[in-house]
């Protein structure tokens, strides 16, 4: 459990450092993201971004678990 928390902490630190770069690459403004702008109302639903992050994190965590358990 301690190794998992250490790896998770490192991954979160790396993601935090790369957040600016990811924003410049268009993460958060993908074609499947829903944006509704009206008078006094701004709604943002990051559907495509959420799906992409979920797939990437699943692959990364699967690789990490495989590496720790071998």
Residue, then its C-alpha position, 0 to 999 in steps of 0.5 A: x500500500x505504501x508503494x502505491x501511495x508513493x507512486x500515486x503521489x509522484x504521478x500527481x506531482x508530474x501531472x501538476x507540473x505538466x498541467x500548463x503544457x497540457x492546456x497548451x496542447x488543447x486538453x480541455x477544449x476537445x471536440x466532444x466537450x460541451x460549452x454552453x454560453x448564454x447571457x450570464x450563464x457559462x456551462x462547461x461539461x468536459x466529456x471528451x476530456x474526461x474520457x481521454x483522461x480516464x483511458x490514459x490514467x487506466x493504462x498508466x495505473x495498469x502498467x504501474x501495478x504490473x511493474x510493482x507486482x512482477 
